[in-house]
Amino acid sequence: MKTPIGEILYKDEDFCLTWEKPNGYAVCHAEVYRTAPSVVKRFRGEVANQVSLQKEDGYVLCDKRNTKLKRFLKLVGFKYVRNLWRLDAQGDNLIVELWGVNYHDKNSRKH
């Protein structure tokens, strides 16, 4: 297991959900150890719960080529927001996708 980034908001044997607030935005980090349908459903519910408790939108940065992560994000209620341009650790251009779950969108919080 990796060291969690940000404040641990939920952790069990199937996943760990943490949030941090760089530049004022709530960024979600997760370690998912098992992706059975029941775990995905619980994860989606916990994301919805944390968005409600935090009373703000939650975001995830995703490498454009990471199709597995993008499929998972859709399953747990995140929606594509936009592309972002960044510099990577070596100073090279990097385009990442921003995905979010909206606090005010009741459809994204169904579980």
Secondary structure, DSSP 4 states (H G I P E B T S, - for coil): -PPPPSEEEEE-SSEEEEEE-GGG--EEEEEES---HHHHHHHHHHHHHHHHHHTS-EEEEEETT-HHHHHHHHHTT-EEEEEEEEE-TTS-EEEEEEEEE-TT-GGGG--
